[in-house]
C-alpha cells in the first residue's frame, strides 16, 4: 500500500499544487489553466511528463469533466439535473466511487475490488487529502479522480458564490 498527500495552495490563481509521498517529497505536480477555455488540469510526474489531463466541457448545459490518463479517457464526472441538492455522477468502465465523495471520504473500486481510499485531512490550511493506493498500477487514476472531484467541487462553489 502506498500513501500520498495532496494539499492545495489556498490562494493560488493558477491552481498549482503538488502531491507528496510519506517522506514529503514531491511525486506529482498538478497545474490548472488560468483564464483559459476550456479549463484544464494537467497532472505531471516528477520527471515533468504529463500522466493525466482533466478537462471541463465547454458549452454544456450542466457541468461535465473528462479525465484522461496516459492519453485515454477513463472517466467522466457530470452534474445531474436536480432541484434541491447538487448531484454528480461518475461514468467509467469498471471504476466506482463509494462513500461521501462530496466530503472527500470515499473508496475507489474497480470491478468490485477496492483499489484506493481518500480521506480529507482536518485542521489544515486549505484542502488536504490523504490518498491510500492499494493497487499501485492504478495510482495515476487515483490521483486524477481526486483532482477531478476537487475541481468539480471548486467549480460548484464558484457557481454558488456568483448567484
TAPEUR-V88026 format. One record per residue. N is the residue number from 1. RES is the residue in three letters. OMEGA is omega in degrees with one decimal (none if undefined). D_CENTER is the distance of its C-alpha to the mean C-alpha in Angstrom with 2 decimals. Layout:
# TAPEUR-V88026
n | res | omega | d_center
N | RES | OMEGA | D_CENTER
N | RES | OMEGA | D_CENTER
This chain:
# TAPEUR-V88026
n | res | omega | d_center
1 | UNK | -179.5 | 19.78
2 | UNK | 177.0 | 17.60
3 | UNK | 175.6 | 15.87
4 | UNK | -178.3 | 13.38
5 | UNK | 179.0 | 12.59
6 | UNK | 177.8 | 10.03
7 | UNK | 177.0 | 11.87
8 | UNK | 171.8 | 11.40
9 | UNK | -171.1 | 14.74
10 | UNK | -173.6 | 15.92
11 | UNK | -179.2 | 18.20
12 | UNK | -179.9 | 16.66
13 | UNK | -176.7 | 17.45
14 | UNK | -177.4 | 15.78
15 | UNK | -178.0 | 12.36
16 | UNK | 175.9 | 13.15
17 | UNK | -176.5 | 12.20
18 | UNK | 171.6 | 12.56
19 | UNK | -175.2 | 11.57
20 | UNK | 173.8 | 14.94
21 | UNK | -177.5 | 16.93
22 | UNK | 178.4 | 19.50
23 | UNK | 179.8 | 22.01
24 | UNK | 174.5 | 19.87
25 | UNK | 177.7 | 19.84
26 | UNK | 178.3 | 17.14
27 | UNK | 179.5 | 15.58
28 | UNK | 172.1 | 12.85
29 | UNK | 177.6 | 12.78
30 | UNK | -178.0 | 9.99
31 | UNK | 178.5 | 12.03
32 | UNK | 175.8 | 11.70
33 | UNK | -179.1 | 14.76
34 | UNK | 179.1 | 17.17
35 | UNK | -178.2 | 19.52
36 | UNK | 177.2 | 18.81
37 | UNK | -2.1 | 18.72
38 | UNK | 176.4 | 16.59
39 | UNK | 179.3 | 13.67
40 | UNK | 170.3 | 11.58
41 | UNK | 178.6 | 9.20
42 | UNK | 178.2 | 10.82
43 | UNK | -177.0 | 9.99
44 | UNK | 176.9 | 13.49
45 | UNK | -176.2 | 15.30
46 | UNK | 178.2 | 18.14
47 | UNK | 179.4 | 20.54
48 | UNK | 179.4 | 18.69
49 | UNK | 179.0 | 18.01
50 | UNK | 178.8 | 15.04
51 | UNK | 179.4 | 13.34
52 | UNK | 179.5 | 10.45
53 | UNK | 177.6 | 10.20
54 | UNK | -176.9 | 8.22
55 | UNK | 174.4 | 11.14
56 | UNK | 180.0 | 12.13
57 | UNK | 179.5 | 15.38
58 | UNK | 176.2 | 18.37
59 | UNK | 177.3 | 21.29
60 | UNK | 179.7 | 19.82
61 | UNK | 175.5 | 21.48
62 | UNK | -178.0 | 18.33
63 | UNK | 179.4 | 14.81
64 | UNK | -178.9 | 13.15
65 | UNK | 177.7 | 10.15
66 | UNK | 179.7 | 10.77
67 | UNK | 176.5 | 8.85
68 | UNK | 174.1 | 11.49
69 | UNK | -177.7 | 12.05
70 | UNK | 175.4 | 15.45
71 | UNK | -177.4 | 16.55
72 | UNK | -179.2 | 16.16
73 | UNK | -177.6 | 14.16
74 | UNK | 177.6 | 12.68
75 | UNK | 178.1 | 11.13
76 | UNK | 174.5 | 11.27
77 | UNK | -178.7 | 9.98
78 | UNK | 178.0 | 13.05
79 | UNK | 177.3 | 14.91
80 | UNK | 178.1 | 18.15
81 | UNK | -177.8 | 21.41
82 | UNK | -179.5 | 22.38
83 | UNK | -171.9 | 25.02
84 | UNK | -173.7 | 24.23
85 | UNK | 178.7 | 20.64
86 | UNK | 179.1 | 17.41
87 | UNK | 178.9 | 16.33
88 | UNK | 175.7 | 13.38
89 | UNK | 176.8 | 13.52
90 | UNK | 177.5 | 11.64
91 | UNK | 175.4 | 14.07
92 | UNK | 179.0 | 14.34
93 | UNK | 174.6 | 17.21
94 | UNK | -179.6 | 17.51
95 | UNK | -177.5 | 13.97
96 | UNK | 177.4 | 13.88
97 | UNK | 179.7 | 12.00
98 | UNK | -179.7 | 14.78
99 | UNK | -177.1 | 15.16
100 | UNK | -176.1 | 14.06
101 | UNK | 177.0 | 10.38
102 | UNK | 176.9 | 11.30
103 | UNK | 176.7 | 12.57
104 | UNK | 172.3 | 9.88
105 | UNK | -174.2 | 12.68
106 | UNK | 173.9 | 12.35
107 | UNK | 174.7 | 13.29
108 | UNK | -179.2 | 12.07
109 | UNK | 172.4 | 15.25
110 | UNK | -176.9 | 16.61
111 | UNK | 175.9 | 20.00
112 | UNK | 179.5 | 20.52
113 | UNK | 179.7 | 19.96
114 | UNK | 177.8 | 17.42
115 | UNK | 179.5 | 15.43
116 | UNK | -178.0 | 13.31
117 | UNK | -179.6 | 12.77
118 | UNK | 177.4 | 10.55
119 | UNK | 176.4 | 12.64
120 | UNK | 176.9 | 12.55
121 | UNK | -177.9 | 15.31
122 | UNK | 177.3 | 18.00
123 | UNK | 175.6 | 20.53
124 | UNK | 177.9 | 18.53
125 | UNK | -175.4 | 18.54
126 | UNK | -179.8 | 15.20
127 | UNK | 177.1 | 12.06
128 | UNK | -178.1 | 12.07
129 | UNK | 172.6 | 10.47
130 | UNK | -177.2 | 12.45
131 | UNK | 177.3 | 11.03
132 | UNK | -177.2 | 14.04
133 | UNK | -179.0 | 14.33
134 | UNK | 177.8 | 17.46
135 | UNK | -172.8 | 17.53
136 | UNK | 174.9 | 17.05
137 | UNK | -178.2 | 17.26
138 | UNK | -175.7 | 13.83
139 | UNK | -178.8 | 12.29
140 | UNK | 179.0 | 10.63
141 | UNK | 178.0 | 9.17
142 | UNK | 179.7 | 8.00
143 | UNK | -179.9 | 6.34
144 | UNK | 178.9 | 4.87
145 | UNK | -179.5 | 3.99
146 | UNK | 179.9 | 2.86
147 | UNK | -178.9 | 1.92
148 | UNK | 179.5 | 2.83
149 | UNK | 177.4 | 4.17
150 | UNK | 177.4 | 4.97
151 | UNK | 177.5 | 6.20
152 | UNK | 179.6 | 7.99
153 | UNK | 179.9 | 9.40
154 | UNK | 178.6 | 10.58
155 | UNK | 178.4 | 12.05
156 | UNK | -180.0 | 13.72
157 | UNK | 178.5 | 15.12
158 | UNK | 178.8 | 16.47
159 | UNK | 179.9 | 18.06
160 | UNK | -177.8 | 19.58
161 | UNK | -179.1 | 21.08
162 | UNK | -179.1 | 22.70
163 | UNK | none | 24.64
